[in-house]
Amino acid sequence: MVPLLWALLTLFVLRVAGQAMVAFWGAPWLPPMERWYSGLLPYPLLLPAQIVIIVLMAKICSDFTRRRGFFVQPRRFFAGPWLWFGWIYLGAMLLRLPAQLLFKPDAPVIPIPFHWVLATFVIAVGLWHRRRLRG
């Protein structure tokens, strides 16, 4: 469980770092900015939101690594609403790829797998809490 959470965090950090390198330094070896995000949220707002997500994920990973802290206390919220949110989020993002390819083939695809990463992180934490509460 712990290695999975850290791996998912690492993937998300690499995505955020890659997009930031393109946005601030041009990074010609990476895809252009228009392939990194849909533009639904302006990048000056998106980047701070992504950093908050990274900090939260790092705190969760840290708690699981140390086996103590807020996120490793079995909680019904994580076993219930959090887990349901994760499954709904994953389902929506899995449907988004074929829908986007069908209806908006020119739209950026890079963000979609990283939504899968975030949803998988949420689900993994939720399943852990559900197992602890049932056990």
NUVEXDREN-239540 format. One record per atom (N, C-alpha, C, O): atom name; x, y, z; residue number from 1. Coordinates in Angstrom, 3 decimals. Layout:
N
SITE, CA, X, Y, Z, NUM
...
This chain:
135
SITE, N, 0.818, -1.198, 0.000, 1
SITE, CA, 0.000, 0.000, 0.000, 1
SITE, C, 0.863, 1.263, 0.000, 1
SITE, O, 0.644, 2.172, -0.801, 1
SITE, N, 1.840, 1.313, 0.899, 2
SITE, CA, 2.686, 2.503, 1.007, 2
SITE, C, 3.454, 2.759, -0.296, 2
SITE, O, 3.470, 3.893, -0.774, 2
SITE, N, 4.091, 1.733, -0.886, 3
SITE, CA, 4.789, 1.988, -2.159, 3
SITE, C, 3.840, 2.475, -3.266, 3
SITE, O, 4.218, 3.317, -4.080, 3
SITE, N, 2.617, 1.948, -3.294, 4
SITE, CA, 1.654, 2.388, -4.295, 4
SITE, C, 1.340, 3.873, -4.123, 4
SITE, O, 1.338, 4.624, -5.098, 4
SITE, N, 1.075, 4.296, -2.890, 5
SITE, CA, 0.758, 5.706, -2.647, 5
SITE, C, 1.911, 6.613, -3.055, 5
SITE, O, 1.698, 7.640, -3.700, 5
SITE, N, 3.134, 6.237, -2.680, 6
SITE, CA, 4.292, 7.056, -3.054, 6
SITE, C, 4.491, 7.073, -4.569, 6
SITE, O, 4.860, 8.104, -5.131, 6
SITE, N, 4.252, 5.944, -5.231, 7
SITE, CA, 4.394, 5.895, -6.700, 7
SITE, C, 3.373, 6.810, -7.372, 7
SITE, O, 3.703, 7.524, -8.320, 7
SITE, N, 2.144, 6.788, -6.886, 8
SITE, CA, 1.111, 7.654, -7.453, 8
SITE, C, 1.430, 9.126, -7.213, 8
SITE, O, 1.240, 9.961, -8.097, 8
SITE, N, 1.914, 9.435, -6.018, 9
SITE, CA, 2.339, 10.813, -5.724, 9
SITE, C, 3.467, 11.230, -6.668, 9
SITE, O, 3.449, 12.333, -7.215, 9
SITE, N, 4.431, 10.357, -6.853, 10
SITE, CA, 5.562, 10.662, -7.737, 10
SITE, C, 5.087, 10.941, -9.164, 10
SITE, O, 5.549, 11.888, -9.799, 10
SITE, N, 4.176, 10.127, -9.660, 11
SITE, CA, 3.644, 10.353, -11.010, 11
SITE, C, 2.968, 11.717, -11.117, 11
SITE, O, 3.151, 12.432, -12.102, 11
SITE, N, 2.187, 12.071, -10.100, 12
SITE, CA, 1.503, 13.357, -10.151, 12
SITE, C, 2.493, 14.517, -10.053, 12
SITE, O, 2.341, 15.523, -10.747, 12
SITE, N, 3.496, 14.383, -9.203, 13
SITE, CA, 4.524, 15.427, -9.088, 13
SITE, C, 5.236, 15.607, -10.430, 13
SITE, O, 5.486, 16.738, -10.849, 13
SITE, N, 5.560, 14.511, -11.101, 14
SITE, CA, 6.233, 14.601, -12.396, 14
SITE, C, 5.348, 15.310, -13.424, 14
SITE, O, 5.848, 16.080, -14.245, 14
SITE, N, 4.048, 15.055, -13.383, 15
SITE, CA, 3.124, 15.719, -14.299, 15
SITE, C, 3.093, 17.223, -14.033, 15
SITE, O, 3.179, 18.026, -14.962, 15
SITE, N, 2.970, 17.592, -12.776, 16
SITE, CA, 2.917, 19.014, -12.415, 16
SITE, C, 4.247, 19.693, -12.763, 16
SITE, O, 4.261, 20.804, -13.293, 16
SITE, N, 5.350, 19.026, -12.465, 17
SITE, CA, 6.666, 19.589, -12.775, 17
SITE, C, 6.858, 19.736, -14.283, 17
SITE, O, 7.398, 20.742, -14.743, 17
SITE, N, 6.423, 18.744, -15.049, 18
SITE, CA, 6.545, 18.821, -16.508, 18
SITE, C, 5.773, 19.991, -17.074, 18
SITE, O, 6.281, 20.733, -17.915, 18
SITE, N, 4.545, 20.157, -16.613, 19
SITE, CA, 3.736, 21.277, -17.094, 19
SITE, C, 4.352, 22.611, -16.680, 19
SITE, O, 4.366, 23.558, -17.466, 19
SITE, N, 4.855, 22.690, -15.462, 20
SITE, CA, 5.489, 23.930, -14.995, 20
SITE, C, 6.741, 24.247, -15.817, 20
SITE, O, 6.987, 25.407, -16.147, 20
SITE, N, 7.532, 23.220, -16.148, 21
SITE, CA, 8.727, 23.456, -16.965, 21
SITE, C, 8.353, 24.024, -18.329, 21
SITE, O, 9.031, 24.910, -18.850, 21
SITE, N, 7.273, 23.508, -18.897, 22
SITE, CA, 6.815, 24.024, -20.192, 22
SITE, C, 6.294, 25.451, -20.029, 22
SITE, O, 6.586, 26.319, -20.851, 22
SITE, N, 5.525, 25.691, -18.972, 23
SITE, CA, 4.913, 27.010, -18.775, 23
SITE, C, 5.945, 28.092, -18.499, 23
SITE, O, 5.824, 29.204, -19.014, 23
SITE, N, 6.962, 27.786, -17.690, 24
SITE, CA, 7.902, 28.821, -17.256, 24
SITE, C, 9.223, 28.852, -18.034, 24
SITE, O, 9.857, 29.903, -18.128, 24
SITE, N, 9.639, 27.719, -18.586, 25
SITE, CA, 10.952, 27.679, -19.237, 25
SITE, C, 10.912, 27.179, -20.673, 25
SITE, O, 11.951, 27.083, -21.327, 25
SITE, N, 9.722, 26.861, -21.167, 26
SITE, CA, 9.631, 26.422, -22.549, 26
SITE, C, 9.926, 24.955, -22.780, 26
SITE, O, 9.311, 24.355, -23.661, 26
SITE, N, 10.820, 24.357, -22.047, 27
SITE, CA, 11.192, 22.928, -22.109, 27
SITE, C, 10.862, 22.283, -23.455, 27
SITE, O, 9.853, 21.589, -23.577, 27
SITE, N, 11.708, 22.509, -24.470, 28
SITE, CA, 11.398, 22.033, -25.814, 28
SITE, C, 11.309, 20.513, -25.952, 28
SITE, O, 10.758, 20.027, -26.939, 28
SITE, N, 11.829, 19.757, -24.999, 29
SITE, CA, 11.789, 18.297, -25.061, 29
SITE, C, 10.438, 17.745, -24.570, 29
SITE, O, 10.181, 16.546, -24.679, 29
SITE, N, 9.587, 18.616, -24.037, 30
SITE, CA, 8.271, 18.205, -23.549, 30
SITE, C, 7.182, 18.710, -24.495, 30
SITE, O, 7.405, 19.651, -25.257, 30
SITE, N, 5.986, 18.075, -24.445, 31
SITE, CA, 4.892, 18.561, -25.301, 31
SITE, C, 4.553, 20.019, -24.994, 31
SITE, O, 4.767, 20.480, -23.873, 31
SITE, N, 4.030, 20.743, -25.973, 32
SITE, CA, 3.686, 22.156, -25.755, 32
SITE, C, 2.542, 22.304, -24.743, 32
SITE, O, 1.805, 21.357, -24.471, 32
SITE, N, 2.417, 23.513, -24.196, 33
SITE, CA, 1.456, 23.792, -23.136, 33
SITE, C, 0.030, 23.383, -23.497, 33
SITE, O, -0.689, 22.857, -22.647, 33
SITE, N, -0.390, 23.612, -24.731, 34
SITE, CA, -1.764, 23.306, -25.111, 34
SITE, C, -2.100, 21.812, -25.031, 34
SITE, O, -3.275, 21.446, -25.056, 34
SITE, N, -1.083, 20.947, -24.936, 35
SITE, CA, -1.322, 19.507, -24.790, 35
SITE, C, -1.409, 19.088, -23.324, 35
SITE, O, -1.819, 17.964, -23.033, 35
SITE, N, -1.029, 19.975, -22.392, 36
SITE, CA, -0.966, 19.638, -20.970, 36
SITE, C, -2.267, 19.843, -20.224, 36
SITE, O, -2.525, 19.149, -19.240, 36
SITE, N, -3.088, 20.774, -20.664, 37
SITE, CA, -4.316, 21.011, -19.902, 37
SITE, C, -5.397, 21.611, -20.772, 37
SITE, O, -5.131, 22.217, -21.810, 37
SITE, N, -6.623, 21.426, -20.320, 38
SITE, CA, -7.783, 21.818, -21.114, 38
SITE, C, -8.068, 23.309, -21.060, 38
SITE, O, -8.775, 23.830, -21.922, 38
SITE, N, -7.540, 23.995, -20.078, 39
SITE, CA, -7.787, 25.414, -19.948, 39
SITE, C, -9.057, 25.736, -19.176, 39
SITE, O, -9.453, 26.898, -19.096, 39
SITE, N, -9.704, 24.714, -18.603, 40
SITE, CA, -10.915, 24.960, -17.818, 40
SITE, C, -10.630, 25.861, -16.623, 40
SITE, O, -11.466, 26.668, -16.216, 40
SITE, N, -9.441, 25.704, -16.077, 41
SITE, CA, -8.991, 26.538, -14.961, 41
SITE, C, -7.721, 27.237, -15.425, 41
SITE, O, -6.779, 26.565, -15.845, 41
SITE, N, -7.665, 28.554, -15.361, 42
SITE, CA, -6.447, 29.249, -15.805, 42
SITE, C, -5.219, 28.729, -15.043, 42
SITE, O, -5.285, 28.444, -13.848, 42
SITE, N, -4.113, 28.615, -15.758, 43
SITE, CA, -2.918, 28.032, -15.154, 43
SITE, C, -2.480, 28.739, -13.867, 43
SITE, O, -2.017, 28.061, -12.950, 43
SITE, N, -2.603, 30.063, -13.752, 44
SITE, CA, -2.237, 30.709, -12.480, 44
SITE, C, -3.089, 30.232, -11.292, 44
SITE, O, -2.677, 30.392, -10.143, 44
SITE, N, -4.242, 29.665, -11.545, 45
SITE, CA, -5.048, 29.064, -10.480, 45
SITE, C, -4.813, 27.563, -10.381, 45
SITE, O, -4.850, 26.994, -9.290, 45
SITE, N, -4.573, 26.920, -11.523, 46
SITE, CA, -4.364, 25.478, -11.551, 46
SITE, C, -3.107, 25.074, -10.788, 46
SITE, O, -3.146, 24.143, -9.984, 46
SITE, N, -2.007, 25.754, -11.026, 47
SITE, CA, -0.746, 25.367, -10.382, 47
SITE, C, -0.836, 25.393, -8.855, 47
SITE, O, -0.426, 24.417, -8.227, 47
SITE, N, -1.346, 26.450, -8.226, 48
SITE, CA, -1.476, 26.411, -6.759, 48
SITE, C, -2.400, 25.283, -6.282, 48
SITE, O, -2.144, 24.674, -5.244, 48
SITE, N, -3.462, 25.006, -7.028, 49
SITE, CA, -4.360, 23.906, -6.663, 49
SITE, C, -3.616, 22.573, -6.728, 49
SITE, O, -3.783, 21.718, -5.858, 49
SITE, N, -2.794, 22.403, -7.761, 50
SITE, CA, -2.005, 21.175, -7.884, 50
SITE, C, -1.002, 21.056, -6.742, 50
SITE, O, -0.766, 19.958, -6.238, 50
SITE, N, -0.417, 22.161, -6.334, 51
SITE, CA, 0.539, 22.135, -5.228, 51
SITE, C, -0.165, 21.747, -3.928, 51
SITE, O, 0.392, 20.997, -3.127, 51
SITE, N, -1.369, 22.243, -3.714, 52
SITE, CA, -2.142, 21.855, -2.528, 52
SITE, C, -2.421, 20.352, -2.555, 52
SITE, O, -2.309, 19.680, -1.530, 52
SITE, N, -2.779, 19.830, -3.715, 53
SITE, CA, -3.029, 18.394, -3.851, 53
SITE, C, -1.759, 17.611, -3.539, 53
SITE, O, -1.817, 16.593, -2.851, 53
SITE, N, -0.621, 18.069, -4.032, 54
SITE, CA, 0.651, 17.391, -3.767, 54
SITE, C, 0.959, 17.391, -2.269, 54
SITE, O, 1.375, 16.369, -1.724, 54
SITE, N, 0.762, 18.518, -1.608, 55
SITE, CA, 1.020, 18.602, -0.166, 55
SITE, C, 0.110, 17.634, 0.592, 55
SITE, O, 0.565, 16.935, 1.497, 55
SITE, N, -1.174, 17.591, 0.225, 56
SITE, CA, -2.113, 16.668, 0.874, 56
SITE, C, -1.707, 15.220, 0.635, 56
SITE, O, -1.693, 14.415, 1.566, 56
SITE, N, -1.379, 14.890, -0.603, 57
SITE, CA, -0.941, 13.523, -0.917, 57
SITE, C, 0.325, 13.161, -0.149, 57
SITE, O, 0.451, 12.040, 0.343, 57
SITE, N, 1.264, 14.101, -0.040, 58
SITE, CA, 2.507, 13.847, 0.697, 58
SITE, C, 2.223, 13.607, 2.174, 58
SITE, O, 2.849, 12.745, 2.790, 58
SITE, N, 1.286, 14.357, 2.748, 59
SITE, CA, 0.910, 14.154, 4.152, 59
SITE, C, 0.300, 12.765, 4.342, 59
SITE, O, 0.614, 12.068, 5.307, 59
SITE, N, -0.565, 12.377, 3.423, 60
SITE, CA, -1.174, 11.045, 3.490, 60
SITE, C, -0.096, 9.975, 3.381, 60
SITE, O, -0.070, 9.033, 4.173, 60
SITE, N, 0.795, 10.118, 2.399, 61
SITE, CA, 1.894, 9.142, 2.240, 61
SITE, C, 2.751, 9.076, 3.490, 61
SITE, O, 3.129, 7.991, 3.932, 61
SITE, N, 3.057, 10.221, 4.055, 62
SITE, CA, 3.868, 10.276, 5.270, 62
SITE, C, 3.175, 9.558, 6.421, 62
SITE, O, 3.806, 8.770, 7.125, 62
SITE, N, 1.893, 9.819, 6.620, 63
SITE, CA, 1.152, 9.139, 7.682, 63
SITE, C, 1.147, 7.637, 7.481, 63
SITE, O, 1.324, 6.887, 8.441, 63
SITE, N, 0.947, 7.181, 6.251, 64
SITE, CA, 0.940, 5.745, 5.990, 64
SITE, C, 2.330, 5.145, 6.187, 64
SITE, O, 2.456, 4.023, 6.677, 64
SITE, N, 3.363, 5.875, 5.811, 65
SITE, CA, 4.731, 5.384, 5.990, 65
SITE, C, 5.062, 5.243, 7.476, 65
SITE, O, 5.652, 4.247, 7.896, 65
SITE, N, 4.680, 6.240, 8.262, 66
SITE, CA, 4.969, 6.233, 9.709, 66
SITE, C, 3.976, 5.394, 10.505, 66
SITE, O, 4.208, 5.080, 11.672, 66
SITE, N, 2.867, 5.034, 9.860, 67
SITE, CA, 1.790, 4.273, 10.509, 67
SITE, C, 1.176, 5.015, 11.688, 67
SITE, O, 0.711, 4.411, 12.654, 67
SITE, N, 1.188, 6.328, 11.583, 68
SITE, CA, 0.501, 7.139, 12.589, 68
SITE, C, 0.173, 8.489, 11.965, 68
SITE, O, 0.815, 8.933, 11.013, 68
SITE, N, -0.840, 9.123, 12.530, 69
SITE, CA, -1.280, 10.400, 12.009, 69
SITE, C, -2.748, 10.348, 11.626, 69
SITE, O, -3.381, 9.294, 11.673, 69
SITE, N, -3.271, 11.487, 11.251, 70
SITE, CA, -4.693, 11.634, 10.951, 70
SITE, C, -5.178, 10.637, 9.902, 70
SITE, O, -6.250, 10.052, 10.063, 70
SITE, N, -4.421, 10.435, 8.845, 71
SITE, CA, -4.903, 9.639, 7.716, 71
SITE, C, -4.805, 8.132, 7.908, 71
SITE, O, -5.283, 7.378, 7.061, 71
SITE, N, -4.204, 7.677, 8.992, 72
SITE, CA, -4.184, 6.234, 9.263, 72
SITE, C, -5.036, 5.859, 10.471, 72
SITE, O, -4.986, 4.720, 10.935, 72
SITE, N, -5.797, 6.787, 10.970, 73
SITE, CA, -6.812, 6.467, 11.971, 73
SITE, C, -8.042, 6.015, 11.179, 73
SITE, O, -8.591, 6.800, 10.406, 73
SITE, N, -8.482, 4.769, 11.354, 74
SITE, CA, -9.642, 4.314, 10.575, 74
SITE, C, -10.828, 5.271, 10.736, 74
SITE, O, -11.263, 5.558, 11.851, 74
SITE, N, -11.331, 5.748, 9.620, 75
SITE, CA, -12.415, 6.734, 9.626, 75
SITE, C, -13.487, 6.343, 8.620, 75
SITE, O, -13.199, 5.949, 7.490, 75
SITE, N, -14.721, 6.464, 9.064, 76
SITE, CA, -15.860, 6.143, 8.198, 76
SITE, C, -15.913, 7.056, 6.970, 76
SITE, O, -16.313, 6.617, 5.891, 76
SITE, N, -15.516, 8.310, 7.124, 77
SITE, CA, -15.537, 9.235, 5.984, 77
SITE, C, -14.691, 8.699, 4.833, 77
SITE, O, -15.111, 8.747, 3.677, 77
SITE, N, -13.493, 8.185, 5.148, 78
SITE, CA, -12.614, 7.687, 4.086, 78
SITE, C, -13.108, 6.360, 3.523, 78
SITE, O, -12.901, 6.064, 2.346, 78
SITE, N, -13.763, 5.561, 4.367, 79
SITE, CA, -14.296, 4.277, 3.913, 79
SITE, C, -15.621, 4.443, 3.170, 79
SITE, O, -16.061, 3.528, 2.474, 79
SITE, N, -16.251, 5.596, 3.313, 80
SITE, CA, -17.560, 5.832, 2.692, 80
SITE, C, -17.503, 6.894, 1.614, 80
SITE, O, -17.172, 6.593, 0.467, 80
SITE, N, -17.827, 8.159, 1.972, 81
SITE, CA, -17.898, 9.216, 0.948, 81
SITE, C, -16.617, 9.385, 0.131, 81
SITE, O, -16.676, 9.553, -1.087, 81
SITE, N, -15.478, 9.342, 0.788, 82
SITE, CA, -14.188, 9.480, 0.089, 82
SITE, C, -14.036, 8.374, -0.951, 82
SITE, O, -13.668, 8.637, -2.096, 82
SITE, N, -14.322, 7.132, -0.548, 83
SITE, CA, -14.182, 5.990, -1.448, 83
SITE, C, -15.179, 6.080, -2.603, 83
SITE, O, -14.817, 5.828, -3.753, 83
SITE, N, -16.418, 6.432, -2.311, 84
SITE, CA, -17.409, 6.611, -3.365, 84
SITE, C, -16.976, 7.691, -4.348, 84
SITE, O, -17.086, 7.519, -5.562, 84
SITE, N, -16.480, 8.806, -3.813, 85
SITE, CA, -15.980, 9.866, -4.684, 85
SITE, C, -14.887, 9.323, -5.603, 85
SITE, O, -14.891, 9.608, -6.801, 85
SITE, N, -13.953, 8.545, -5.056, 86
SITE, CA, -12.872, 7.981, -5.852, 86
SITE, C, -13.372, 7.123, -6.998, 86
SITE, O, -12.887, 7.240, -8.123, 86
SITE, N, -14.351, 6.253, -6.715, 87
SITE, CA, -14.889, 5.382, -7.762, 87
SITE, C, -15.636, 6.192, -8.824, 87
SITE, O, -15.487, 5.929, -10.018, 87
SITE, N, -16.436, 7.173, -8.403, 88
SITE, CA, -17.167, 8.015, -9.358, 88
SITE, C, -16.189, 8.830, -10.208, 88
SITE, O, -16.348, 8.947, -11.423, 88
SITE, N, -15.180, 9.389, -9.546, 89
SITE, CA, -14.144, 10.165, -10.236, 89
SITE, C, -13.433, 9.298, -11.268, 89
SITE, O, -13.257, 9.718, -12.411, 89
SITE, N, -13.021, 8.087, -10.874, 90
SITE, CA, -12.331, 7.198, -11.798, 90
SITE, C, -13.243, 6.829, -12.969, 90
SITE, O, -12.821, 6.859, -14.125, 90
SITE, N, -14.481, 6.484, -12.665, 91
SITE, CA, -15.419, 6.124, -13.736, 91
SITE, C, -15.611, 7.251, -14.730, 91
SITE, O, -15.594, 7.034, -15.941, 91
SITE, N, -15.793, 8.453, -14.214, 92
SITE, CA, -15.979, 9.613, -15.096, 92
SITE, C, -14.742, 9.847, -15.958, 92
SITE, O, -14.859, 10.140, -17.148, 92
SITE, N, -13.568, 9.719, -15.366, 93
SITE, CA, -12.337, 9.962, -16.125, 93
SITE, C, -12.040, 8.834, -17.109, 93
SITE, O, -11.424, 9.071, -18.148, 93
SITE, N, -12.469, 7.606, -16.797, 94
SITE, CA, -12.308, 6.512, -17.759, 94
SITE, C, -13.222, 6.729, -18.965, 94
SITE, O, -12.848, 6.424, -20.097, 94
SITE, N, -14.416, 7.255, -18.718, 95
SITE, CA, -15.335, 7.555, -19.818, 95
SITE, C, -14.898, 8.789, -20.603, 95
SITE, O, -15.208, 8.924, -21.787, 95
SITE, N, -14.185, 9.675, -19.943, 96
SITE, CA, -13.774, 10.924, -20.593, 96
SITE, C, -12.861, 10.666, -21.790, 96
SITE, O, -12.984, 11.345, -22.809, 96
SITE, N, -11.952, 9.702, -21.686, 97
SITE, CA, -11.000, 9.478, -22.781, 97
SITE, C, -11.707, 9.107, -24.082, 97
SITE, O, -11.512, 9.800, -25.081, 97
SITE, N, -12.526, 8.040, -24.120, 98
SITE, CA, -13.175, 7.740, -25.408, 98
SITE, C, -14.133, 8.843, -25.864, 98
SITE, O, -14.242, 9.113, -27.060, 98
SITE, N, -14.825, 9.478, -24.920, 99
SITE, CA, -15.731, 10.567, -25.300, 99
SITE, C, -14.959, 11.719, -25.921, 99
SITE, O, -15.376, 12.289, -26.929, 99
SITE, N, -13.839, 12.051, -25.316, 100
SITE, CA, -13.029, 13.143, -25.847, 100
SITE, C, -12.456, 12.789, -27.208, 100
SITE, O, -12.462, 13.614, -28.122, 100
SITE, N, -11.961, 11.567, -27.344, 101
SITE, CA, -11.398, 11.160, -28.633, 101
SITE, C, -12.455, 11.162, -29.733, 101
SITE, O, -12.155, 11.423, -30.898, 101
SITE, N, -13.690, 10.868, -29.348, 102
SITE, CA, -14.779, 10.835, -30.315, 102
SITE, C, -15.293, 12.235, -30.663, 102
SITE, O, -15.487, 12.559, -31.834, 102
SITE, N, -15.509, 13.056, -29.636, 103
SITE, CA, -16.163, 14.348, -29.852, 103
SITE, C, -15.214, 15.537, -29.934, 103
SITE, O, -15.541, 16.540, -30.569, 103
SITE, N, -14.052, 15.445, -29.306, 104
SITE, CA, -13.084, 16.550, -29.337, 104
SITE, C, -11.672, 15.983, -29.510, 104
SITE, O, -10.843, 16.101, -28.607, 104
SITE, N, -11.401, 15.379, -30.645, 105
SITE, CA, -10.109, 14.697, -30.827, 105
SITE, C, -8.895, 15.614, -30.719, 105
SITE, O, -7.786, 15.129, -30.495, 105
SITE, N, -9.075, 16.913, -30.871, 106
SITE, CA, -7.947, 17.838, -30.763, 106
SITE, C, -7.680, 18.297, -29.334, 106
SITE, O, -6.674, 18.957, -29.074, 106
SITE, N, -8.567, 17.954, -28.409, 107
SITE, CA, -8.400, 18.362, -27.006, 107
SITE, C, -7.214, 17.611, -26.391, 107
SITE, O, -6.893, 16.502, -26.817, 107
SITE, N, -6.566, 18.213, -25.393, 108
SITE, CA, -5.395, 17.571, -24.785, 108
SITE, C, -5.752, 16.278, -24.059, 108
SITE, O, -6.769, 16.192, -23.370, 108
SITE, N, -4.893, 15.275, -24.229, 109
SITE, CA, -5.126, 13.969, -23.618, 109
SITE, C, -4.245, 13.776, -22.382, 109
SITE, O, -4.584, 12.965, -21.519, 109
SITE, N, -3.147, 14.484, -22.273, 110
SITE, CA, -2.204, 14.296, -21.162, 110
SITE, C, -2.884, 14.350, -19.792, 110
SITE, O, -2.544, 13.529, -18.941, 110
SITE, N, -3.823, 15.263, -19.525, 111
SITE, CA, -4.394, 15.321, -18.177, 111
SITE, C, -5.176, 14.067, -17.769, 111
SITE, O, -5.223, 13.726, -16.587, 111
SITE, N, -5.777, 13.393, -18.720, 112
SITE, CA, -6.697, 12.302, -18.383, 112
SITE, C, -6.027, 11.188, -17.575, 112
SITE, O, -6.558, 10.826, -16.525, 112
SITE, N, -4.890, 10.622, -18.004, 113
SITE, CA, -4.276, 9.568, -17.188, 113
SITE, C, -3.872, 10.053, -15.788, 113
SITE, O, -3.807, 9.258, -14.851, 113
SITE, N, -3.606, 11.327, -15.653, 114
SITE, CA, -3.234, 11.833, -14.323, 114
SITE, C, -4.454, 11.992, -13.424, 114
SITE, O, -4.322, 11.982, -12.200, 114
SITE, N, -5.633, 12.138, -14.009, 115
SITE, CA, -6.849, 12.051, -13.213, 115
SITE, C, -7.036, 10.612, -12.735, 115
SITE, O, -7.517, 10.386, -11.625, 115
SITE, N, -6.659, 9.641, -13.565, 116
SITE, CA, -6.708, 8.236, -13.139, 116
SITE, C, -5.777, 8.014, -11.952, 116
SITE, O, -6.109, 7.293, -11.011, 116
SITE, N, -4.602, 8.647, -12.012, 117
SITE, CA, -3.638, 8.542, -10.909, 117
SITE, C, -4.251, 9.083, -9.624, 117
SITE, O, -4.185, 8.429, -8.583, 117
SITE, N, -4.846, 10.269, -9.687, 118
SITE, CA, -5.444, 10.861, -8.492, 118
SITE, C, -6.603, 10.009, -7.972, 118
SITE, O, -6.721, 9.786, -6.767, 118
SITE, N, -7.452, 9.537, -8.875, 119
SITE, CA, -8.585, 8.702, -8.463, 119
SITE, C, -8.104, 7.404, -7.823, 119
SITE, O, -8.679, 6.949, -6.835, 119
SITE, N, -7.063, 6.813, -8.375, 120
SITE, CA, -6.512, 5.579, -7.809, 120
SITE, C, -5.973, 5.825, -6.412, 120
SITE, O, -6.132, 4.981, -5.531, 120
SITE, N, -5.346, 6.952, -6.199, 121
SITE, CA, -4.840, 7.322, -4.871, 121
SITE, C, -6.000, 7.402, -3.877, 121
SITE, O, -5.931, 6.838, -2.785, 121
SITE, N, -7.062, 8.105, -4.264, 122
SITE, CA, -8.237, 8.257, -3.401, 122
SITE, C, -8.837, 6.879, -3.089, 122
SITE, O, -9.165, 6.592, -1.938, 122
SITE, N, -8.978, 6.042, -4.098, 123
SITE, CA, -9.557, 4.707, -3.916, 123
SITE, C, -8.685, 3.857, -3.001, 123
SITE, O, -9.199, 3.177, -2.113, 123
SITE, N, -7.379, 3.887, -3.207, 124
SITE, CA, -6.477, 3.077, -2.372, 124
SITE, C, -6.615, 3.451, -0.904, 124
SITE, O, -6.696, 2.574, -0.044, 124
SITE, N, -6.643, 4.741, -0.612, 125
SITE, CA, -6.798, 5.188, 0.773, 125
SITE, C, -8.163, 4.758, 1.303, 125
SITE, O, -8.263, 4.273, 2.429, 125
SITE, N, -9.202, 4.929, 0.510, 126
SITE, CA, -10.546, 4.537, 0.930, 126
SITE, C, -10.668, 3.055, 1.203, 126
SITE, O, -11.284, 2.660, 2.193, 126
SITE, N, -10.090, 2.218, 0.338, 127
SITE, CA, -10.140, 0.765, 0.552, 127
SITE, C, -9.399, 0.362, 1.813, 127
SITE, O, -9.839, -0.529, 2.540, 127
SITE, N, -8.274, 1.014, 2.074, 128
SITE, CA, -7.522, 0.730, 3.300, 128
SITE, C, -8.397, 1.003, 4.530, 128
SITE, O, -8.452, 0.199, 5.460, 128
SITE, N, -9.072, 2.144, 4.513, 129
SITE, CA, -9.938, 2.493, 5.649, 129
SITE, C, -11.116, 1.526, 5.757, 129
SITE, O, -11.497, 1.136, 6.861, 129
SITE, N, -11.683, 1.146, 4.640, 130
SITE, CA, -12.807, 0.199, 4.677, 130
SITE, C, -12.378, -1.133, 5.270, 130
SITE, O, -13.100, -1.710, 6.083, 130
SITE, N, -11.201, -1.632, 4.869, 131
SITE, CA, -10.700, -2.896, 5.426, 131
SITE, C, -10.464, -2.790, 6.926, 131
SITE, O, -10.777, -3.719, 7.671, 131
SITE, N, -9.922, -1.678, 7.368, 132
SITE, CA, -9.645, -1.497, 8.805, 132
SITE, C, -10.935, -1.432, 9.621, 132
SITE, O, -11.007, -1.963, 10.729, 132
SITE, N, -11.930, -0.790, 9.072, 133
SITE, CA, -13.205, -0.663, 9.797, 133
SITE, C, -13.975, -1.966, 9.827, 133
SITE, O, -14.707, -2.233, 10.780, 133
SITE, N, -13.820, -2.776, 8.803, 134
SITE, CA, -14.507, -4.077, 8.753, 134
SITE, C, -13.770, -5.121, 9.566, 134
SITE, O, -14.377, -6.073, 10.057, 134
SITE, N, -12.451, -4.950, 9.715, 135
SITE, CA, -11.629, -5.944, 10.413, 135
SITE, C, -11.692, -5.733, 11.849, 135
SITE, O, -11.065, -6.471, 12.610, 135
